Amino acid sequence: MKTPTTGERPRVLIVGLGITGMACAIRLHRLGWQPVIIERASARRKGGYTLWLFGAGRATAGRLGILDAVTNRVHPDYHTYEINRANQRRKGFSFNDLPDSPRMVLRGDVESALFTALPPDVEIRFSTTPLEIKQDPEGVSVTLKDLQAGATDVERFALVVGADGIRSSVRRLVFGPHEEYLHPLNYMIATCILRQPVEGYANDEGFILAEARRSAWVFSYADHHPTVLFSYRTDDVSAELSCPPIESLRRAFGPQPTGSVLGQLLNQYEAADQALFDSVNLVKMDRWHRGRVVLAGDAAWCMTLYSGMGASVGMAGGELLGNMLETYPDNLELALDRWEERMRPFVEGLQRGALGLRVFFTPQSEVQRMVRAAVFYLITRPAVIRIIERLNKGKDLRAFDIVTHRLSART
């Protein structure tokens, strides 16, 4: 059985080679820890869906040393249309219209930048998963399984970070079953990278097809194929997940004829090499750490894709965790307590915002669709944008740097 340290360096097991896990590894390695990253998949995942880096995400990406590698893929003249199934268009809302317009990238862009920034002595093990986690006052004993060889081994660590996503193995082993923490919103999402541009749309043109209880968003890039995001409301998540994704999607967007554009999107999703299809859940927990085990990112606080802040907060959480361990080097419990005290109001505020943004992505009724269309029309007006900027100045959590500032009770 290995000891929790390598020489004078405490060993930390990070479960999950995603954005949060790699951000944690970079920050803790700088602090003098020896990270070991395990990943259930057999190789590093690439590609992925659209992400946005708002001010908060850009700040922490800069300190982690990856901001220059995560360039904005959006065309400088990018604009968005609201369309219907007959492909009738009108000018729509665009993130470029926002005062602090976010950097639009692919998930793979952020992950590749973080992976490149990992120090060479950070150990990465693929096809590996935790089977059992036992703690004592001196450390954590983790039973690890090599999924390819079928072998198991027990290793010792000073800290375990669960950064393994919404259905976290670490959370299940240490905190309890998923059902205690997953809060379904009764929405489904599906996304993929399109193999070719949508006919009739250029690289500087995105579009949104929004109907009651369903929507399709296409994000175009200056130097990459577009991505599509389907979102729809359901009364039976289990039924949606029990069918092949394309069948659930076609049923959700039926029975009306698809029209040429929606038809292209569904066909390309069906033919995609990699595609995501899942239910939308918030993760809510009263506590994110227990002893020497801490959860971060979606494993602890999934805010859903609707928040637009998953990558930013995952990186910020990893950086701040290192800061608190540096501030309280001799008291792990206090460091984790202080980390959670800083993160929790920020995360919970963004979770509340995500609930409201569901309507932004997918209106629940025809009335909501009409109200949404009216609001989108107004916020494309320069005068309205200036008013929104004044009202939101200093209040937008997406721009708040939680790593360098404490969130006040008034925010």
DAFEN-V536015 format. One record per residue. RES is the residue in one letter. PHI is phi as a letter, one per 30 degrees, with the letter a starting at -180 (NA if undefined). OMEGA is omega in whole degrees, -180 to 180 (999 if undefined). BURIAL is I if it has 16 or more other C-alpha atoms within 10 Angstrom, else O. Layout:
BEGIN
{{RES;PHI;OMEGA;BURIAL} {RES;PHI;OMEGA;BURIAL}}
END
This chain:
BEGIN
{{M;NA;-177;O} {K;d;179;O} {T;d;-178;I} {P;d;-176;I} {T;b;171;I} {T;c;-171;O} {G;i;178;O} {E;c;-175;O} {R;c;177;O} {P;d;-180;I} {R;d;175;I} {V;b;175;I} {L;c;177;I} {I;c;-178;I} {V;c;180;I} {G;j;179;I} {L;c;177;I} {G;c;-176;I} {I;d;-178;I} {T;d;-178;I} {G;d;-179;I} {M;d;176;I} {A;d;176;I} {C;e;-177;I} {A;d;-179;I} {I;d;-177;I} {R;d;-178;I} {L;d;176;I} {H;d;177;I} {R;e;-178;O} {L;d;179;O} {G;j;177;O} {W;d;176;I} {Q;c;-178;I} {P;d;167;I} {V;b;-178;I} {I;c;173;I} {I;c;-176;I} {E;b;-179;I} {R;d;-179;I} {A;d;-177;O} {S;d;179;O} {A;a;180;O} {R;d;178;O} {R;d;179;O} {K;b;-179;O} {G;i;177;I} {G;j;-172;I} {Y;c;-178;I} {T;d;173;I} {L;b;174;I} {W;b;172;I} {L;c;175;I} {F;d;-177;I} {G;e;-179;I} {A;d;-180;I} {G;d;180;I} {R;d;-179;I} {A;d;-178;I} {T;d;176;I} {A;d;178;I} {G;d;-179;O} {R;d;176;O} {L;d;176;I} {G;i;-177;O} {I;c;-171;I} {L;d;-178;I} {D;d;-179;O} {A;d;-179;I} {V;c;-176;I} {T;d;179;O} {N;d;-179;I} {R;d;-175;I} {V;d;177;I} {H;d;-178;I} {P;e;179;O} {D;c;-175;O} {Y;e;174;I} {H;b;-171;I} {T;b;174;I} {Y;c;163;I} {E;c;-177;I} {I;b;171;I} {N;c;-175;I} {R;d;176;I} {A;d;180;O} {N;i;170;O} {Q;d;-171;O} {R;c;165;O} {R;b;-177;O} {K;e;-178;O} {G;b;179;I} {F;d;176;I} {S;b;177;I} {F;d;177;I} {N;d;178;I} {D;d;-177;I} {L;d;178;O} {P;e;176;O} {D;c;-174;O} {S;d;-176;O} {P;d;174;I} {R;d;-178;I} {M;c;-176;I} {V;b;172;I} {L;c;178;I} {R;e;180;I} {G;d;178;I} {D;d;-178;I} {V;d;-179;I} {E;d;179;I} {S;d;179;I} {A;d;179;I} {L;d;-179;I} {F;d;178;I} {T;d;-178;O} {A;d;179;I} {L;d;176;I} {P;d;-174;O} {P;d;-179;O} {D;c;172;O} {V;d;-177;O} {E;d;178;O} {I;b;178;O} {R;b;177;I} {F;d;179;I} {S;h;-177;I} {T;b;-178;I} {T;b;177;I} {P;d;176;I} {L;c;-177;O} {E;a;179;O} {I;b;180;I} {K;b;-178;O} {Q;c;169;I} {D;b;-176;O} {P;e;-176;O} {E;c;-177;O} {G;l;-177;I} {V;b;173;I} {S;c;-176;I} {V;c;173;I} {T;d;-177;I} {L;c;179;I} {K;c;172;I} {D;d;-173;I} {L;d;179;O} {Q;d;-179;O} {A;d;-177;O} {G;i;-177;O} {A;d;176;O} {T;b;179;O} {D;a;178;O} {V;c;180;I} {E;b;-178;I} {R;c;179;I} {F;b;175;I} {A;d;-177;I} {L;a;173;I} {V;b;177;I} {V;c;175;I} {G;d;179;I} {A;b;-170;I} {D;c;166;I} {G;i;-170;I} {I;d;177;I} {R;c;-172;I} {S;d;174;I} {S;d;180;I} {V;d;179;I} {R;d;-180;I} {R;d;-177;O} {L;d;-172;O} {V;c;-173;I} {F;c;179;I} {G;k;-173;O} {P;d;-177;O} {H;e;-174;I} {E;e;-180;O} {E;d;-170;O} {Y;b;178;I} {L;d;-180;I} {H;c;-176;O} {P;d;178;O} {L;c;-179;I} {N;i;171;O} {Y;b;172;I} {M;c;173;I} {I;b;176;I} {A;b;-178;I} {T;a;176;I} {C;a;170;I} {I;d;179;I} {L;d;-179;I} {R;d;-180;O} {Q;a;179;O} {P;e;177;I} {V;d;-177;I} {E;e;177;O} {G;j;-179;O} {Y;b;-178;O} {A;c;-178;O} {N;d;179;I} {D;c;-176;I} {E;b;169;I} {G;c;179;I} {F;a;-179;I} {I;b;171;I} {L;c;-176;I} {A;c;176;I} {E;b;178;I} {A;d;175;I} {R;i;-180;I} {R;a;179;I} {S;a;174;I} {A;b;180;I} {W;c;175;I} {V;b;179;I} {F;c;-179;I} {S;c;-177;I} {Y;b;179;I} {A;d;-170;I} {D;b;-177;O} {H;a;175;I} {H;d;-180;O} {P;d;170;I} {T;c;177;I} {V;b;175;I} {L;b;172;I} {F;c;177;I} {S;b;178;I} {Y;a;-180;I} {R;d;179;I} {T;b;174;I} {D;c;-177;O} {D;b;-178;O} {V;d;-177;I} {S;e;180;O} {A;d;179;O} {E;d;-177;I} {L;d;-177;O} {S;d;-179;O} {C;c;169;O} {P;e;-175;O} {P;e;-177;I} {I;d;177;I} {E;d;178;O} {S;d;180;I} {L;d;-178;I} {R;d;177;O} {R;d;-179;O} {A;d;-178;I} {F;c;175;I} {G;c;0;O} {P;d;-178;O} {Q;d;174;O} {P;e;-175;O} {T;d;-170;I} {G;i;-171;O} {S;d;-174;O} {V;d;179;I} {L;d;177;I} {G;d;177;O} {Q;e;-177;I} {L;d;180;I} {L;d;179;I} {N;d;-180;O} {Q;d;176;I} {Y;d;-179;I} {E;d;-176;I} {A;c;-174;O} {A;d;177;O} {D;d;178;O} {Q;b;-180;O} {A;b;177;I} {L;c;173;O} {F;b;-176;I} {D;a;172;O} {S;d;-180;I} {V;c;-179;I} {N;b;163;I} {L;d;169;I} {V;c;179;I} {K;b;-180;I} {M;b;176;O} {D;d;-177;O} {R;a;-177;O} {W;c;178;I} {H;b;177;I} {R;b;-178;O} {G;i;-178;I} {R;c;179;I} {V;c;180;I} {V;b;176;I} {L;c;178;I} {A;b;-180;I} {G;i;-177;I} {D;e;179;I} {A;d;-177;I} {A;c;-166;I} {W;b;-175;I} {C;e;-178;I} {M;c;-179;I} {T;i;178;I} {L;e;-178;I} {Y;d;-178;I} {S;d;-176;I} {G;i;-172;I} {M;b;-175;I} {G;e;-179;I} {A;d;-178;I} {S;d;-177;I} {V;d;176;I} {G;d;178;I} {M;d;-179;I} {A;d;179;I} {G;d;178;I} {G;d;179;I} {E;d;-178;I} {L;d;176;I} {L;e;177;I} {G;d;179;I} {N;d;-179;I} {M;d;176;I} {L;d;176;I} {E;d;-179;O} {T;d;-178;O} {Y;b;-172;O} {P;d;-176;O} {D;c;-178;O} {N;b;-176;O} {L;d;-178;I} {E;d;179;O} {L;d;179;O} {A;d;-180;I} {L;d;176;I} {D;d;-178;O} {R;d;177;I} {W;d;-179;I} {E;d;178;I} {E;d;179;O} {R;d;-173;I} {M;d;-167;I} {R;d;180;I} {P;d;178;I} {F;d;-179;I} {V;d;-177;I} {E;d;175;O} {G;d;178;O} {L;d;176;I} {Q;d;177;I} {R;d;178;O} {G;d;180;O} {A;d;178;I} {L;d;178;I} {G;d;-178;O} {L;d;174;I} {R;e;-179;I} {V;d;176;I} {F;e;-180;I} {F;d;-174;I} {T;b;178;I} {P;d;-176;I} {Q;d;-177;I} {S;a;178;O} {E;d;178;O} {V;d;178;O} {Q;d;178;I} {R;d;-179;I} {M;d;178;O} {V;d;179;O} {R;e;-180;I} {A;d;179;I} {A;d;179;O} {V;d;180;O} {F;d;178;I} {Y;d;-177;O} {L;d;-174;O} {I;d;170;I} {T;c;179;I} {R;d;-178;O} {P;e;-179;O} {A;d;179;O} {V;d;178;O} {I;e;180;I} {R;d;178;O} {I;d;179;O} {I;d;180;O} {E;d;180;I} {R;d;-179;O} {L;d;-175;O} {N;c;-175;O} {K;e;179;O} {G;i;-176;O} {K;c;-176;O} {D;d;-178;O} {L;d;-179;I} {R;d;179;I} {A;c;-174;I} {F;d;-179;I} {D;c;-176;I} {I;d;-179;I} {V;d;-176;I} {T;c;-178;O} {H;b;174;O} {R;d;-180;O} {L;d;180;I} {S;d;-179;O} {A;d;-177;O} {R;d;-174;O} {T;d;999;O}}
END
